[in-house]
Amino acid sequence: MIAVIGGGPAGMMAAITAARMGKTVHLFEKNEKLGKKLYITGKGRCNVTNHGDMEQLFGNVMKNPKFLYSAFYTFDNIQTMEFFEELGVPLKVERGERVFPCSDKSSDVIAGLQRELKRLQVKVHYHSTVKKIEATQGRVVAVQVEQGGKVERIPCSSAIVATGGLSYPVTGSTGDGYRFAKEMGHKVTKCVPALVPFEITEAFVKEMQGLSLRNVAMQIYAEKKKIYDSFGEMIFTHFGISGPLVLSGSSYVLPYLEKGENLRLSIDCKPALQEEQLDQRILRDFKEAQNKQFKNSLDKLLPKKMIPVMIQLSGIDPEKPVHSITKEERKQLLHIIKNLEMHICGVRGFQEAIITRGGIAVKEVDPGTMESLLVQGLYFTGEVLDLDALTGGYNLQIAWSTAYMAGMAAQ
Ligand SMILES: Cc1cc2nc3c(=O)[nH]c(=O)nc-3n(C[C@H](O)[C@H](O)[C@H](O)COP(=O)(O)OP(=O)(O)OC[C@H]3O[C@@H](n4cnc5c(N)ncnc54)[C@H](O)[C@@H]3O)c2cc1C
């Protein structure tokens, strides 16, 4: 019997693959249902994978991409899409090659996986927390499972660890897999929250809390070195900033933050306009509002919540009549719209991190099977491994591909 530990995307895929190979599979999930985290992915729409080419897939993996060569080439994004279509979950490709279910419902992805688990007669144990994996003479022999306050020893030939990382622990991923791995002699690299919002030094972010900016450009500098330059959507929060542009940026920022470097970011609020064009635009607005006070002249140019902050940063007297604003003052306004500067003083914790960076060291895992190189019959898949990628469906692809490998190989 193969014991799959964890009913997230990796666990479900591993269980399905092993069962399709004719194996008897038991899936243990500590929660009352499967895929609690999968349910909240992609803001409830589930960005299942990314339709980009192989170069794009590998290019978006931030840690240990080489380890994924076998897995990505054996079960790639196109096979993932075919897999879901066959399960009765039609998919669509959106901006950035992101793949979603046509229904925009992550629950349909989970339902498709559950139908297949049922068809293959995988025995799913809910409310079942695996406490320990037993091995004798370097081979997995059993799992100890807590169910309803009692711990039962269940013999098995293989155990596939698919317990996830440490991010969003409310969904069940509380790092149990790292403990199992350590108990079996595996090295676990340092785990830190990744794809995570920024905490910002400047107090003005709080004033703009809730304001979402759609098409802005962001550059991040560690000391003087530019480490991130991208374009997209962000949102101001009570502690700093979040949103897709920020989450992706966090992957680049983490190593510098750990070194304690000074991290400055600059937002171009009007990236579609060259400075010259923006100046013309401001001049036009100022002309229309020439007899108004400065504070009442920016409604067309900037979102409402941003106006008081920009006025303050511009240093221009808010009561000043627009017709008496000097060229230098106008240039300063233009400068801050094109370069809204902030400093990153930290990132949020695991509670708000999309993924965990760090995990079970991949050099002790066979990349062709996901089997431990230390203990026979022990497999690791998904986020529990020291692998992570940017947003765009890549993290789920890591789960599908690594789980497929383990499901195929487990005996
Ligand atoms: C808000 C949010 C949005 C995201 N959106 C996307 C997206 O759109 N696209 C994308 O590619 N990625 C996305 N991700 C990342 C993606 O969800 C993860 O990479 C993925 O869920 C990892 O899958 P997993 O199966 O390894 O772990 P998990 O999904 O964490 O599943 C682990 C399971 O194991 C169970 N478990 C843990 N310990 C035990 C134990 N001892 N016994 C029994 N069961 C146990 C847990 O309860 C859990 O159900 C998002 C993440 C978050 C938090």
The ligand as an SDF file (V2000), in Angstrom:
LIG
                    3D

 53 58  0  0  0  0  0  0  0  0999 V2000
   -3.3700   32.7000   -1.4260 C   0  0  0  0  0  0  0  0  0  0  0  0
   -2.5880   31.7780   -2.3280 C   0  0  0  0  0  0  0  0  0  0  0  0
   -2.8010   31.8310   -3.6900 C   0  0  0  0  0  0  0  0  0  0  0  0
   -2.0500   31.0100   -4.5370 C   0  0  0  0  0  0  0  0  0  0  0  0
   -2.3310   31.0290   -5.8750 N   0  0  0  0  0  0  0  0  0  0  0  0
   -1.6190   30.2290   -6.7120 C   0  0  0  0  0  0  0  0  0  0  0  0
   -1.9480   30.1670   -8.0850 C   0  0  0  0  0  0  0  0  0  0  0  0
   -2.9490   30.7490   -8.5320 O   0  0  0  0  0  0  0  0  0  0  0  0
   -1.1560   29.4070   -8.8890 N   0  0  0  0  0  0  0  0  0  0  0  0
   -0.0790   28.6880   -8.4050 C   0  0  0  0  0  0  0  0  0  0  0  0
    0.6190   28.0550   -9.1820 O   0  0  0  0  0  0  0  0  0  0  0  0
    0.1930   28.6570   -7.0800 N   0  0  0  0  0  0  0  0  0  0  0  0
   -0.5570   29.4040   -6.2390 C   0  0  0  0  0  0  0  0  0  0  0  0
   -0.2910   29.3590   -4.8870 N   0  0  0  0  0  0  0  0  0  0  0  0
    0.7420   28.4180   -4.3900 C   0  0  0  0  0  0  0  0  0  0  0  0
    0.1570   26.9880   -4.3280 C   0  0  0  0  0  0  0  0  0  0  0  0
   -1.0720   27.0250   -3.6380 O   0  0  0  0  0  0  0  0  0  0  0  0
    1.1080   26.0280   -3.6340 C   0  0  0  0  0  0  0  0  0  0  0  0
    2.3200   26.0340   -4.3510 O   0  0  0  0  0  0  0  0  0  0  0  0
    0.5190   24.6100   -3.6180 C   0  0  0  0  0  0  0  0  0  0  0  0
   -0.6990   24.5830   -2.9250 O   0  0  0  0  0  0  0  0  0  0  0  0
    1.4810   23.6100   -2.9870 C   0  0  0  0  0  0  0  0  0  0  0  0
    0.8710   22.3620   -3.0360 O   0  0  0  0  0  0  0  0  0  0  0  0
    1.2150   21.1920   -2.0130 P   0  0  0  0  0  0  0  0  0  0  0  0
    0.2900   20.0830   -2.3380 O   0  0  0  0  0  0  0  0  0  0  0  0
    2.6710   20.9340   -2.0340 O   0  0  0  0  0  0  0  0  0  0  0  0
    0.9010   21.7790   -0.5740 O   0  0  0  0  0  0  0  0  0  0  0  0
   -0.4880   22.2880    0.0860 P   0  0  0  0  0  0  0  0  0  0  0  0
   -1.3920   22.8270   -0.9480 O   0  0  0  0  0  0  0  0  0  0  0  0
   -0.0950   23.1640    1.1950 O   0  0  0  0  0  0  0  0  0  0  0  0
   -1.1370   20.9690    0.6510 O   0  0  0  0  0  0  0  0  0  0  0  0
   -0.5880   20.2850    1.7530 C   0  0  0  0  0  0  0  0  0  0  0  0
   -1.6810   19.4520    2.4120 C   0  0  0  0  0  0  0  0  0  0  0  0
   -1.0990   18.5690    3.3580 O   0  0  0  0  0  0  0  0  0  0  0  0
   -1.9260   18.5310    4.5180 C   0  0  0  0  0  0  0  0  0  0  0  0
   -1.0770   18.1070    5.6470 N   0  0  0  0  0  0  0  0  0  0  0  0
   -0.0320   18.7740    6.1810 C   0  0  0  0  0  0  0  0  0  0  0  0
    0.5400   18.0490    7.1710 N   0  0  0  0  0  0  0  0  0  0  0  0
   -0.1840   16.9100    7.2530 C   0  0  0  0  0  0  0  0  0  0  0  0
   -0.0870   15.7400    8.0840 C   0  0  0  0  0  0  0  0  0  0  0  0
    0.8710   15.6100    9.0270 N   0  0  0  0  0  0  0  0  0  0  0  0
   -0.9780   14.7450    7.9010 N   0  0  0  0  0  0  0  0  0  0  0  0
   -1.9640   14.8560    6.9680 C   0  0  0  0  0  0  0  0  0  0  0  0
   -2.1040   15.9320    6.1750 N   0  0  0  0  0  0  0  0  0  0  0  0
   -1.2170   16.9310    6.2930 C   0  0  0  0  0  0  0  0  0  0  0  0
   -2.4520   19.9510    4.6410 C   0  0  0  0  0  0  0  0  0  0  0  0
   -3.6120   20.0120    5.4180 O   0  0  0  0  0  0  0  0  0  0  0  0
   -2.6830   20.3020    3.1720 C   0  0  0  0  0  0  0  0  0  0  0  0
   -3.9960   19.9670    2.7630 O   0  0  0  0  0  0  0  0  0  0  0  0
   -1.0510   30.1490   -4.0080 C   0  0  0  0  0  0  0  0  0  0  0  0
   -0.8620   30.0890   -2.6300 C   0  0  0  0  0  0  0  0  0  0  0  0
   -1.6190   30.8920   -1.7880 C   0  0  0  0  0  0  0  0  0  0  0  0
   -1.3920   30.8010   -0.3090 C   0  0  0  0  0  0  0  0  0  0  0  0
  1  2  1  0
  2  3  1  0
  2 52  2  0
  3  4  2  0
  4  5  1  0
  4 50  1  0
  5  6  2  0
  6  7  1  0
  6 13  1  0
  7  8  2  0
  7  9  1  0
  9 10  1  0
 10 11  2  0
 10 12  1  0
 12 13  2  0
 13 14  1  0
 14 15  1  0
 14 50  1  0
 15 16  1  0
 16 17  1  0
 16 18  1  0
 18 19  1  0
 18 20  1  0
 20 21  1  0
 20 22  1  0
 22 23  1  0
 23 24  1  0
 24 25  2  0
 24 26  1  0
 24 27  1  0
 27 28  1  0
 28 29  2  0
 28 30  1  0
 28 31  1  0
 31 32  1  0
 32 33  1  0
 33 34  1  0
 33 48  1  0
 34 35  1  0
 35 36  1  0
 35 46  1  0
 36 37  1  0
 36 45  1  0
 37 38  2  0
 38 39  1  0
 39 40  1  0
 39 45  2  0
 40 41  1  0
 40 42  2  0
 42 43  1  0
 43 44  2  0
 44 45  1  0
 46 47  1  0
 46 48  1  0
 48 49  1  0
 50 51  2  0
 51 52  1  0
 52 53  1  0
M  END
$$$$
